[in-house]
Every structure is written in C-alpha cells, then in structure tokens.
Amino acid sequence: MASDSVNEGDAEKAGQGQHDLKDVESGTNEPTPVLPYTPTEERLLLRHQDLTILPLSAFIYFLCYLDRSNIGNARILNSSTHNDMQTEIGATQYQFNIALMVFLVGYALFEVPSNILLKKLRPSRWLAFLMFAWGAITMGLGGVHSFPATAGVRFLLGMAEAGLFPGLVYYLTFWYRNDERSVRVAFILASATLAGAFGGAIAYGIGHMNGAQGLAAWRWLFLIEGAPSCASAVLVWFFLPDYPEEFLKGREREVAIERLRVEGSKSGHRSMTWADAKATLVDWRLYGHYLIYFGVSVPFSSLSLFTPSITAGLQYVDLQAQLMTVPPYAVAYVTQIVVSYSADRFNARGLHSAALALIGAIGFMASALLPPDAYLHRYGCLIVASAGAFACIPPMLGWLTSNVYSTASVGLAIAINVSFGAGIGQIPGVWIYKAEERDRGFPTGHWVNAAMLFVVAVGAAGLRVLYGYRNRKLLRESGGQEVRLYKL
C-alpha cells in the first residue's frame, strides 16, 4: 500500500522525514496514535473551515489585486479628454512602463522575508499589517504629479503586496491536506479575475467623476479603491484565525489535528533554519516548478496591466474599453474553479496545468494571426487566452505545496516560486504590449504570451513524466513497504 507523497529519503532532502514514523521537527520518536474519524465528521470540518477562512482570504486578495492592477485602468481613463494618468503626470510610454516595472522589483525582493515573518508574527497580524500598508500606499498614488513620484510609490506598493499571495498559499497548508489545496488556492486566486472584472466596471463608473472636487477621475480611482484595504485590515486582525489547533474546539480540533498529522504545516514547528533553507535550495526538481511559474507569470502580468489597452485596441473607446474588460475575467473566474476542482479530484495537477496553458497559448496565437481589423474574433480569442492563462495557475501552486513537506520548507519554496515567477517573471510582461503596435493588434505581446504558455505546457508535462517515473521506481524498490509518492 502506497500513500501519496515521497519516500523517506526524498523527504529528508526537502527538510523532513516520515511524519507517520516520527515527528521530525519536534524530535519525538514515539509513534503518534491514530485517531479514527468518520467521513461525515471530515466533511463538516472542511465546510466549517471553508466558510471561516476562504471568503475572508479571497476578499483580501481581491482588494490586493484591485489595488495592484488599477494603474492599468488609470493609464487610459478619460484619455479622450487628456485627463488620463499618463498624460497628467507627464510620463512617456517608456517612463510609465518603468513605473509598472519597479513595482515588480519590490515584489520580487520582499517575497521570501515576508513569508518568514508570517510564521514568526502569526498570519492574521502580518497580513493585516500588509493590507493597511498597501491600502495607504494605493491612496498615495492618487496624489502623485510626476514620473519619479509614481515610480517611488509603486516600488513601495510592490514591497507591501509582496507577502500577500505567497502568504495566503502558505497559510492554507496549515489547514488543508495536499489533495484539497488546489481548489482552495483557485478560489482565492480567482478573486483576482473577479477583481479584474470589477476593476473595469468600477473604473467605468469612476470615470464619470472626472473633475469632481477638482480631481481627475484616475485620482479618485486610487483614493476610492485604496480605502477599503485600510479599513478591512481591522477585520483581518481580529477575525482571521491563525491555526486550526488554536481556533477549533473539542471534536473538530481532534479531527483537524489527525487529518494533518502527516500532511500540512504545523504552528508548533520551528521556524526555518539554515539546514531547511539549504535543503530546499538544492532540491533541483523544485526549479522545474519555478520555471513553469515564471512562464505563466508573463501573460498573467501583461493581462493584469494591459487588458484595458488591449480592448481599447479592439475599437472599444475610452470608458467602453474599461467595461469590455469584464467578460474575459468573468470567464476566467469560472474556468479556474472548475479546472482546479478537477485537478485535485483526479490527482492530475500537471496535466491540467499543461492542458490549460496550451489552450491559452492557442488563444494568444490566434489573436496574433488574425487580421488587425477582425475585432470580434480577436475579442473572443482574448477571452479564451485569459481563461487558459489564469486557470493553469492554481493547479501549479497546489502541485508545488503537495510535494514539499516540512513547515519551514513549504514557506520558503512558495516564496521562491512566487518571487521568481510573480516578481521577476512578471517584468517582461510590462514591456511586450507596445503602444505603437495598437493598430496592428499588439502582435509582439500576443506572440510572447503564446510562446511562454507553450513553455508552461511542455514544462508541466515534463514534470508529470518525471514524477510518474520516480513513483514507479519508488514502488519497485519499496519491497511491499509503505512509501510516499509524489503528487501528480
């Protein structure tokens, strides 16, 4: 009989051995007694956890993504009257792209230290602090009058937001087993696509406030969208539970602890040591995960920042361009949830990521190949491309966390993955949609995104083959003993 993880030797390389044989992080060698529980008890526990932490976690990321991507709306908001952000701060196309990029520099630099602090300071406290910080900084963007000020504030925003998404993914490992995480990550990540849809609708409405109280609409956009993050930080501080063993009571607590006895991070485990860091850094298979996340981050960032510009290039004018960003994000939202549920259900995260990346690549490639004036067809391709690009991400993150085992190593691996991918990997996405190519349908942007998603598809399929090979080898060498297999 084989369980769904890796064998003891491979686990030790990642910083932890067999949990069911001994508690490596506490140093206890005595076997932990198994506490039986029924499927009904487990189902009720999961429902309680889901209703307690997922809506609030998704809401946090919704506000984060809204505050991160609204600069794409501000860039063209009321451009027909020359009251858009780029014109009013006197920035060139190149300078404005620099302001977009420096956010990602701050984002990449502060991922790892932020995830370390989350464990040391407790999730609710650290996430609440980050929320208040990025909300205040977003409101500060409403007061900039020059390119240098914009670039400086965007760098600070990247620092503040850096720890949020990897922190939430790490946070879920304290509450859920390996085969339960992808769909929960999807629910949180899908709030980004929901924010993209709402962001366009909100920008459309705020666009009509142009000139109110002597302020351009783009300034109102930052002020109005930053304020809820500051206010909601109070909710997170007081109402986001930190760990199941502290929050749950009685029988529910017993079931939660037993469910995560072998899988999942633990609040009582030590913080990361140099040995943990070294073991994670030299676990070379993880670099395959980092590579495919880098690949998907290019279309993720370019769509986040340039969807309003892309729709404007499809002959949707000014405020209407904001409104037409809604359908691609709405379709991506539904696709993410469905795909992630299926990936966990069938233990096929690699294949689901590869398939959706391929679909996204085809959507971008078709957009590049179609005539520039095939506006309706290219808009349909944008919807397909967005759905594929966004939906392949949650299974990737669930796949990574399922194949890293110690509490310290999970936090570091997630932070490196998002730092390398969502930080460094998003930087090319800032540059590929060139304003001078608008009348030609942005071919460079579409071709680059298609190429990167093809890399993701091949990389995910390759990792799936590698893990399948290692699992077969582990089973052959097990001699009938129970071994931990890699999640697929």
RODO-2510 file (C-alpha; in nm, 4 decimals, decimal comma):
residues 488
     n   res          X          Y          Z
     1     m     0,0000     0,0000     0,0000
     2     a     0,1464     0,3371    -0,1013
     3     s     0,0492     0,6798     0,0205
     4     d     0,0571     0,9931    -0,1975
     5     s     0,3889     1,1599    -0,1208
     6     v     0,7592     1,0856    -0,1494
     7     n     0,9709     0,8263     0,0251
     8     e     1,1645     0,8967     0,3419
     9     g     1,4933     0,9627     0,1658
    10     d     1,3481     1,2175    -0,0732
    11     a     1,1517     1,3857     0,2043
    12     e     1,4647     1,4255     0,4140
    13     k     1,6259     1,6099     0,1248
    14     a     1,3437     1,8620     0,1466
    15     g     1,3932     1,9042     0,5201
    16     q     1,1630     1,6450     0,6746
    17     g     1,1340     1,2700     0,7016
    18     q     0,8424     1,0348     0,7561
    19     h     0,5813     1,2101     0,9701
    20     d     0,3902     0,8914     1,0336
    21     l     0,7021     0,7293     1,1795
    22     k     0,8245     1,0203     1,3905
    23     d     0,7715     1,3896     1,4352
    24     v     1,0948     1,5140     1,2812
    25     e     1,0538     1,8788     1,3720
    26     s     0,9800     1,8172     1,7364
    27     g     1,2320     1,5371     1,7670
    28     t     0,9805     1,2887     1,9055
    29     n     1,0478     0,9257     1,8132
    30     e     0,7297     0,7770     1,9562
    31     p     0,4590     0,6800     1,7062
    32     t     0,1580     0,9093     1,7121
    33     p    -0,1626     0,7185     1,7890
    34     v    -0,4181     0,7229     1,5087
    35     l    -0,7495     0,8790     1,5995
    36     p    -1,0331     0,7483     1,3800
    37     y    -1,2911     0,9868     1,2391
    38     t    -1,5846     0,9424     1,0028
    39     p    -1,6286     1,0904     0,6513
    40     t    -1,9195     1,2924     0,7863
    41     e    -1,7023     1,4488     1,0551
    42     e    -1,4379     1,5330     0,7981
    43     r    -1,6924     1,6837     0,5612
    44     l    -1,8427     1,9012     0,8344
    45     l    -1,4965     2,0140     0,9447
    46     l    -1,3986     2,1135     0,5905
    47     r    -1,7220     2,3057     0,5494
    48     h    -1,6566     2,4929     0,8751
    49     q    -1,3004     2,5753     0,7716
    50     d    -1,4056     2,6793     0,4214
    51     l    -1,6756     2,9132     0,5455
    52     t    -1,4435     3,0598     0,8086
    53     i    -1,1228     3,1333     0,6203
    54     l    -1,1829     3,1168     0,2439
    55     p    -1,4245     3,4106     0,1979
    56     l    -1,2014     3,6408     0,4024
    57     s    -0,8842     3,5176     0,2302
    58     a    -1,0411     3,5656    -0,1130
    59     f    -1,1607     3,9126    -0,0153
    60     i    -0,8093     4,0073     0,0965
    61     y    -0,6614     3,9019    -0,2372
    62     f    -0,9474     4,0684    -0,4251
    63     l    -0,8511     4,4025    -0,2703
    64     c    -0,4808     4,3346    -0,3258
    65     y    -0,5247     4,2637    -0,6955
    66     l    -0,7607     4,5587    -0,7367
    67     d    -0,5011     4,7943    -0,5881
    68     r    -0,2194     4,6400    -0,7908
    69     s    -0,3812     4,6454    -1,1345
    70     n    -0,5857     4,9658    -1,1211
    71     i    -0,2929     5,1573    -1,2670
    72     g    -0,3759     4,9860    -1,5969
    73     n    -0,7223     5,1416    -1,5798
    74     a    -0,5845     5,4778    -1,4662
    75     r    -0,3417     5,4837    -1,7574
    76     i    -0,6190     5,5272    -2,0161
    77     l    -0,9074     5,6575    -1,8019
    78     n    -1,0584     5,9649    -1,9770
    79     s    -0,7749     5,9656    -2,2289
    80     s    -1,0068     6,1210    -2,4887
    81     t    -1,0069     6,4432    -2,2812
    82     h    -0,6355     6,4111    -2,1910
    83     n    -0,7182     6,3571    -1,8233
    84     d    -0,5611     6,0109    -1,8061
    85     m    -0,2822     5,9365    -1,5582
    86     q    -0,0001     5,9082    -1,8097
    87     t    -0,0757     6,2479    -1,9609
    88     e    -0,1253     6,4285    -1,6309
    89     i     0,1993     6,3087    -1,4712
    90     g     0,3867     6,3949    -1,7908
    91     a     0,5283     6,0466    -1,8447
    92     t     0,6334     5,8960    -2,1755
    93     q     0,5315     5,5422    -2,2679
    94     y     0,8768     5,4221    -2,1654
    95     q     0,8676     5,6033    -1,8309
    96     f     0,5225     5,4727    -1,7487
    97     n     0,6380     5,1170    -1,8166
    98     i     0,9311     5,1778    -1,5815
    99     a     0,6801     5,2773    -1,3130
   100     l     0,4958     4,9496    -1,3749
   101     m     0,8194     4,7516    -1,3583
   102     v     0,9572     4,8902    -1,0319
   103     f     0,6511     4,7511    -0,8545
   104     l     0,7686     4,4049    -0,9593
   105     v     1,1236     4,4707    -0,8364
   106     g     0,9916     4,5448    -0,4877
   107     y     0,7566     4,2483    -0,5203
   108     a     1,0405     4,0068    -0,6010
   109     l     1,2760     4,1306    -0,3293
   110     f     1,0357     4,1008    -0,0359
   111     e     0,8593     3,7676    -0,1035
   112     v     1,0920     3,5456     0,0997
   113     p     1,1383     3,7689     0,4069
   114     s     0,7646     3,8322     0,4170
   115     n     0,6798     3,4617     0,4291
   116     i     0,9317     3,4098     0,7092
   117     l     0,7703     3,6917     0,9068
   118     l     0,4230     3,5436     0,8528
   119     k     0,5222     3,2347     1,0516
   120     k     0,7052     3,4345     1,3195
   121     l     0,4393     3,7043     1,3722
   122     r     0,1198     3,4990     1,3099
   123     p    -0,0777     3,5131     0,9813
   124     s    -0,3580     3,7432     1,0998
   125     r    -0,1201     4,0075     1,2363
   126     w     0,1185     4,0127     0,9425
   127     l    -0,1491     4,0038     0,6715
   128     a    -0,3435     4,2835     0,8439
   129     f    -0,0295     4,4975     0,8555
   130     l     0,0394     4,4363     0,4860
   131     m    -0,3200     4,5213     0,3984
   132     f    -0,3179     4,8529     0,5772
   133     a     0,0196     4,9387     0,4224
   134     w    -0,0742     4,8709     0,0614
   135     g    -0,4124     5,0429     0,1023
   136     a    -0,2461     5,3605     0,2294
   137     i     0,0171     5,3472    -0,0456
   138     t    -0,2515     5,3000    -0,3119
   139     m    -0,4303     5,6107    -0,1864
   140     g    -0,0953     5,7881    -0,2039
   141     l    -0,0824     5,7169    -0,5772
   142     g    -0,3811     5,9488    -0,6108
   143     g    -0,1571     6,2380    -0,5132
   144     v     0,1409     6,1892    -0,7474
   145     h     0,2234     6,4587    -1,0031
   146     s     0,5404     6,3282    -1,1683
   147     f     0,7029     6,0142    -1,3022
   148     p     0,9677     5,9883    -1,0232
   149     a     0,6992     6,0100    -0,7543
   150     t     0,4887     5,7480    -0,9316
   151     a     0,7834     5,5096    -0,9638
   152     g     0,8772     5,5522    -0,5961
   153     v     0,5239     5,4896    -0,4706
   154     r     0,4839     5,1872    -0,6992
   155     f     0,8046     5,0364    -0,5548
   156     l     0,6631     5,0753    -0,2038
   157     l     0,3379     4,9162    -0,3184
   158     g     0,5334     4,6178    -0,4501
   159     m     0,7075     4,5794    -0,1134
   160     a     0,3770     4,5859     0,0727
   161     e     0,1936     4,3444    -0,1562
   162     a     0,4857     4,1021    -0,1931
   163     g     0,3939     3,8840     0,1015
   164     l     0,0208     3,8578     0,0458
   165     f    -0,0283     3,5879    -0,2169
   166     p     0,2568     3,3533    -0,1141
   167     g     0,1485     3,4163     0,2440
   168     l    -0,2073     3,3031     0,1704
   169     v    -0,0867     2,9911    -0,0138
   170     y     0,1424     2,9095     0,2810
   171     y    -0,1446     2,9805     0,5225
   172     l    -0,3618     2,7166     0,3514
   173     t    -0,1001     2,4490     0,4193
   174     f    -0,1772     2,4828     0,7916
   175     w    -0,5446     2,3992     0,7294
   176     y    -0,5752     2,1593     0,4335
   177     r    -0,4306     1,8349     0,3056
   178     n    -0,2400     1,8107    -0,0210
   179     d    -0,5343     1,6990    -0,2344
   180     e    -0,7563     1,9768    -0,1005
   181     r    -0,5414     2,2798    -0,1731
   182     s    -0,5620     2,3456    -0,5482
   183     v    -0,9316     2,4250    -0,5468
   184     r    -0,8893     2,6461    -0,2378
   185     v    -0,5958     2,8276    -0,3995
   186     a    -0,8154     2,8644    -0,7073
   187     f    -1,0946     3,0175    -0,5037
   188     i    -0,8514     3,2771    -0,3699
   189     l    -0,6694     3,3346    -0,6984
   190     a    -0,9997     3,3543    -0,8850
   191     s    -1,0773     3,6615    -0,6783
   192     a    -0,8034     3,8276    -0,8869
   193     t    -1,0008     3,7621    -1,2027
   194     l    -1,3095     3,8831    -1,0185
   195     a    -1,1159     4,1966    -0,9241
   196     g    -1,0191     4,2380    -1,2887
   197     a    -1,3834     4,2219    -1,3876
   198     f    -1,4957     4,4562    -1,1099
   199     g    -1,1968     4,6829    -1,1720
   200     g    -1,3134     4,7552    -1,5225
   201     a    -1,6692     4,8162    -1,4060
   202     i    -1,5539     5,0370    -1,1165
   203     a    -1,3247     5,2367    -1,3461
   204     y    -1,6156     5,2835    -1,5854
   205     g    -1,8258     5,4316    -1,3046
   206     i    -1,5485     5,6430    -1,1521
   207     g    -1,4633     5,7734    -1,4984
   208     h    -1,7809     5,9811    -1,4797
   209     m    -1,6379     6,1591    -1,1713
   210     n    -1,3731     6,3317    -1,3818
   211     g    -1,3237     6,6836    -1,2446
   212     a    -1,5197     6,6267    -0,9214
   213     q    -1,3710     6,8412    -0,6435
   214     g    -1,1092     6,9490    -0,8952
   215     l    -0,9577     6,5986    -0,9213
   216     a    -0,9166     6,3860    -1,2319
   217     a    -1,1062     6,0553    -1,2286
   218     w    -0,7866     5,8489    -1,2103
   219     r    -0,7009     6,0151    -0,8786
   220     w    -1,0442     5,9260    -0,7438
   221     l    -0,9838     5,5689    -0,8649
   222     f    -0,6803     5,5256    -0,6375
   223     l    -0,8424     5,7006    -0,3414
   224     i    -1,1648     5,5013    -0,3601
   225     e    -1,0005     5,1627    -0,4208
   226     g    -0,7285     5,2056    -0,1573
   227     a    -0,9566     5,2970     0,1314
   228     p    -1,1309     4,9557     0,1674
   229     s    -0,7950     4,7815     0,2145
   230     c    -0,7084     5,0075     0,5079
   231     a    -1,0492     4,9564     0,6667
   232     s    -1,0526     4,5798     0,6084
   233     a    -0,7162     4,5354     0,7808
   234     v    -0,9052     4,5671     1,1094
   235     l    -1,1312     4,2743     1,0121
   236     v    -0,8314     4,0587     0,9256
   237     w    -0,6543     4,1400     1,2527
   238     f    -0,9500     4,0327     1,4662
   239     f    -1,1353     3,7718     1,2586
   240     l    -0,8823     3,5717     1,0531
   241     p    -0,7960     3,2582     1,2584
   242     d    -0,4296     3,1670     1,2595
   243     y    -0,4122     2,7893     1,3056
   244     p    -0,6749     2,5122     1,3271
   245     e    -0,5342     2,3695     1,6513
   246     e    -0,5879     2,7090     1,8179
   247     f    -0,9160     2,8099     1,6554
   248     l    -1,1118     2,4838     1,6602
   249     k    -1,2518     2,3262     1,9757
   250     g    -1,3425     1,9810     2,1005
   251     r    -1,4005     1,7056     1,8493
   252     e    -1,3394     1,9329     1,5492
   253     r    -0,9939     2,0144     1,6798
   254     e    -0,9131     1,6447     1,7261
   255     v    -1,0238     1,5628     1,3711
   256     a    -0,8307     1,8557     1,2236
   257     i    -0,5084     1,7545     1,4002
   258     e    -0,5447     1,3911     1,2951
   259     r    -0,6174     1,4807     0,9318
   260     l    -0,2983     1,6854     0,9116
   261     r    -0,0830     1,4513     1,1203
   262     v     0,1224     1,3525     0,8152
   263     e     0,0363     1,6291     0,5695
   264     g     0,0288     2,0021     0,6251
   265     s     0,2306     2,2661     0,8075
   266     k     0,2167     2,2959     1,1862
   267     s     0,2068     2,6079     1,4044
   268     g     0,4258     2,4398     1,6658
   269     h     0,7039     2,3514     1,4245
   270     r     1,0212     2,5535     1,4400
   271     s     1,0864     2,8474     1,2125
   272     m     1,3224     2,7997     0,9219
   273     t     1,6847     2,7130     0,9910
   274     w     1,9797     2,7290     0,7535
   275     a     1,9576     2,3491     0,7118
   276     d     1,5961     2,3842     0,5967
   277     a     1,6883     2,6635     0,3570
   278     k     1,9838     2,4719     0,2140
   279     a     1,7809     2,1540     0,1636
   280     t     1,5095     2,3465    -0,0199
   281     l     1,7537     2,5461    -0,2328
   282     v     1,9349     2,2324    -0,3591
   283     d     1,6180     2,0324    -0,4270
   284     w     1,6563     2,0666    -0,8039
   285     r     1,3159     1,9278    -0,9019
   286     l     1,1599     2,2374    -0,7439
   287     y     1,3287     2,4507    -1,0076
   288     g     1,1036     2,2867    -1,2637
   289     h     0,8078     2,4282    -1,0706
   290     y     0,9735     2,7694    -1,0521
   291     l     1,0366     2,7662    -1,4284
   292     i     0,6786     2,6955    -1,5294
   293     y     0,5522     2,9572    -1,2840
   294     f     0,7920     3,2057    -1,4424
   295     g     0,6416     3,1181    -1,7798
   296     v     0,2811     3,1752    -1,6771
   297     s     0,3648     3,4981    -1,4960
   298     v     0,4376     3,6829    -1,8219
   299     p     0,0807     3,6546    -1,9559
   300     f    -0,0552     3,6991    -1,6030
   301     s     0,1165     4,0362    -1,5597
   302     s     0,0555     4,1593    -1,9133
   303     l    -0,3153     4,0806    -1,8906
   304     s    -0,3336     4,2422    -1,5463
   305     l    -0,1815     4,5663    -1,6710
   306     f    -0,2816     4,5878    -2,0355
   307     t    -0,6276     4,4326    -2,0758
   308     p    -0,7833     4,7834    -2,0874
   309     s    -0,5289     4,8826    -2,3537
   310     i    -0,5914     4,5606    -2,5490
   311     t    -0,9679     4,6164    -2,5507
   312     a    -0,9104     4,9801    -2,6500
   313     g    -0,7151     4,8449    -2,9479
   314     l    -1,0238     4,6452    -3,0461
   315     q    -1,2084     4,9701    -3,1220
   316     y    -1,3778     4,9975    -2,7844
   317     v    -1,3472     5,3632    -2,6952
   318     d    -1,2477     5,5214    -2,3622
   319     l    -1,4910     5,4162    -2,0866
   320     q    -1,6343     5,1389    -2,3029
   321     a    -1,2855     4,9838    -2,3153
   322     q    -1,2970     4,9607    -1,9340
   323     l    -1,6330     4,7864    -1,9449
   324     m    -1,5223     4,5324    -2,2059
   325     t    -1,2503     4,4016    -1,9749
   326     v    -1,5226     4,2373    -1,7655
   327     p    -1,6167     3,9284    -1,9800
   328     p    -1,2605     3,7856    -2,0156
   329     y    -1,2118     3,7982    -1,6384
   330     a    -1,5593     3,6593    -1,5679
   331     v    -1,4989     3,3552    -1,7907
   332     a    -1,1532     3,3053    -1,6362
   333     y    -1,3087     3,3072    -1,2879
   334     v    -1,5410     3,0162    -1,3620
   335     t    -1,2733     2,8242    -1,5529
   336     q    -1,0261     2,8471    -1,2641
   337     i    -1,2675     2,6975    -1,0132
   338     v    -1,3782     2,4100    -1,2374
   339     v    -1,0259     2,3179    -1,3522
   340     s    -0,8791     2,3270    -1,0017
   341     y    -1,1533     2,1067    -0,8587
   342     s    -1,0906     1,8548    -1,1351
   343     a    -0,7109     1,8684    -1,0827
   344     d    -0,7437     1,7804    -0,7137
   345     r    -1,0206     1,5288    -0,7730
   346     f    -0,8164     1,3230    -1,0200
   347     n    -0,4665     1,3893    -0,8769
   348     a    -0,3685     1,5329    -1,2161
   349     r    -0,2420     1,8839    -1,1482
   350     g     0,0399     1,8653    -1,4025
   351     l    -0,1834     1,7548    -1,6886
   352     h    -0,4489     2,0143    -1,6063
   353     s    -0,1894     2,2925    -1,5982
   354     a    -0,0398     2,1740    -1,9274
   355     a    -0,3792     2,1494    -2,0988
   356     l    -0,4980     2,4929    -1,9883
   357     a    -0,1643     2,6530    -2,0763
   358     l    -0,1967     2,5021    -2,4237
   359     i    -0,5482     2,6431    -2,4617
   360     g    -0,4261     2,9860    -2,3518
   361     a    -0,1338     2,9684    -2,5954
   362     i    -0,3693     2,8873    -2,8824
   363     g    -0,5876     3,1849    -2,7880
   364     f    -0,2923     3,4241    -2,7949
   365     m    -0,1541     3,2737    -3,1156
   366     a    -0,4898     3,3111    -3,2909
   367     s    -0,5060     3,6739    -3,1756
   368     a    -0,1648     3,7352    -3,3329
   369     l    -0,2535     3,5609    -3,6601
   370     l    -0,5949     3,7163    -3,7171
   371     p    -0,6169     4,0390    -3,9225
   372     p    -0,5956     4,3529    -3,7054
   373     d    -0,9484     4,4543    -3,8061
   374     a    -1,1069     4,1195    -3,7061
   375     y    -1,2166     4,2838    -3,3849
   376     l    -1,4916     4,0464    -3,2745
   377     h    -1,2848     3,7333    -3,3414
   378     r    -0,9835     3,8763    -3,1635
   379     y    -1,2008     3,9663    -2,8649
   380     g    -1,3181     3,6040    -2,8491
   381     c    -0,9550     3,4916    -2,8607
   382     l    -0,8751     3,7273    -2,5722
   383     i    -1,1430     3,5539    -2,3643
   384     v    -1,0007     3,2083    -2,4475
   385     a    -0,6429     3,3217    -2,3823
   386     s    -0,7340     3,4787    -2,0476
   387     a    -0,9238     3,1707    -1,9318
   388     g    -0,6340     2,9398    -2,0181
   389     a    -0,3611     3,1627    -1,8749
   390     f    -0,5353     3,2189    -1,5417
   391     a    -0,6793     2,8688    -1,4960
   392     c    -0,3466     2,6852    -1,5219
   393     i    -0,2035     2,8687    -1,2185
   394     p    -0,3919     2,7209    -0,9162
   395     p    -0,3072     2,3569    -1,0006
   396     m     0,0591     2,4615    -1,0292
   397     l     0,0590     2,6074    -0,6788
   398     g    -0,1307     2,3124    -0,5328
   399     w     0,1174     2,0803    -0,7047
   400     l     0,4183     2,2571    -0,5530
   401     t     0,2850     2,2652    -0,1971
   402     s     0,1813     1,8993    -0,2220
   403     n     0,5369     1,7903    -0,2956
   404     v     0,7190     1,9873    -0,0230
   405     y     0,6754     1,8626     0,3316
   406     s     0,8279     2,0482     0,6223
   407     t     0,6635     2,3634     0,7566
   408     a     0,9777     2,5684     0,7011
   409     s     1,0467     2,4313     0,3533
   410     v     0,6917     2,4901     0,2315
   411     g     0,7071     2,8577     0,3272
   412     l     1,0433     2,9066     0,1572
   413     a     0,9529     2,7126    -0,1580
   414     i     0,6296     2,9065    -0,2045
   415     a     0,8096     3,2374    -0,1527
   416     i     1,0869     3,1495    -0,4016
   417     n     0,8290     3,0277    -0,6523
   418     v     0,6251     3,3467    -0,6360
   419     s     0,9332     3,5709    -0,6111
   420     f     1,0954     3,4172    -0,9180
   421     g     0,7700     3,3875    -1,1085
   422     a     0,5355     3,6622    -0,9945
   423     g     0,8230     3,9022    -0,9293
   424     i     1,0965     3,8554    -1,1870
   425     g     0,8685     3,6614    -1,4227
   426     q     0,6175     3,9435    -1,4484
   427     i     0,8744     4,2047    -1,5525
   428     p     0,8794     4,1032    -1,9246
   429     g     0,5000     4,1343    -1,9264
   430     v     0,5364     4,5081    -1,8670
   431     w     0,7144     4,5587    -2,1992
   432     i     0,5550     4,3275    -2,4537
   433     y     0,2369     4,5241    -2,5329
   434     k     0,3765     4,8205    -2,7244
   435     a     0,1582     5,1263    -2,7756
   436     e     0,2909     5,1755    -3,1289
   437     e     0,1585     4,8295    -3,2251
   438     r    -0,2006     4,9037    -3,1273
   439     d    -0,3224     4,9443    -3,4853
   440     r    -0,1540     4,6150    -3,5791
   441     g    -0,3258     4,4263    -3,2960
   442     f    -0,0318     4,4065    -3,0499
   443     p     0,1383     4,1117    -3,2284
   444     t     0,4516     4,1153    -3,0101
   445     g     0,2528     4,0830    -2,6886
   446     h     0,0356     3,8011    -2,8196
   447     w     0,3271     3,6038    -2,9658
   448     v     0,5364     3,6340    -2,6484
   449     n     0,2458     3,5215    -2,4309
   450     a     0,1745     3,2297    -2,6650
   451     a     0,5408     3,1223    -2,6531
   452     m     0,5582     3,1408    -2,2742
   453     l     0,2412     2,9356    -2,2341
   454     f     0,3803     2,6715    -2,4718
   455     v     0,6847     2,6562    -2,2415
   456     v     0,4496     2,6102    -1,9455
   457     a     0,2625     2,3292    -2,1220
   458     v     0,5826     2,1424    -2,2107
   459     g     0,7355     2,2028    -1,8664
   460     a     0,4279     2,0844    -1,6758
   461     a     0,4015     1,7741    -1,8925
   462     g     0,7721     1,7065    -1,8376
   463     l     0,7378     1,7354    -1,4599
   464     r     0,4412     1,4999    -1,4719
   465     v     0,6516     1,2415    -1,6578
   466     l     0,9383     1,2840    -1,4079
   467     y     0,7132     1,2331    -1,1061
   468     g     0,5454     0,9346    -1,2674
   469     y     0,8861     0,7765    -1,3323
   470     r     1,0015     0,8404    -0,9747
   471     n     0,6798     0,6956    -0,8324
   472     r     0,7207     0,3739    -1,0319
   473     k     1,0812     0,3483    -0,9149
   474     l     0,9785     0,4020    -0,5517
   475     l     0,7151     0,1287    -0,5775
   476     r     0,9626    -0,1160    -0,7321
   477     e     1,2163    -0,0508    -0,4561
   478     s     0,9674    -0,0478    -0,1685
   479     g     0,9584    -0,4268    -0,1257
   480     g     0,5924    -0,4055    -0,0284
   481     q     0,6559    -0,1409     0,2366
   482     e     0,4509     0,1772     0,2530
   483     v     0,6187     0,4653     0,0699
   484     r     0,5257     0,8232    -0,0054
   485     l     0,4623     0,9011    -0,3669
   486     y     0,4830     1,2316    -0,5434
   487     k     0,1564     1,4042    -0,6183
   488     l     0,0870     1,4236    -0,9872
***
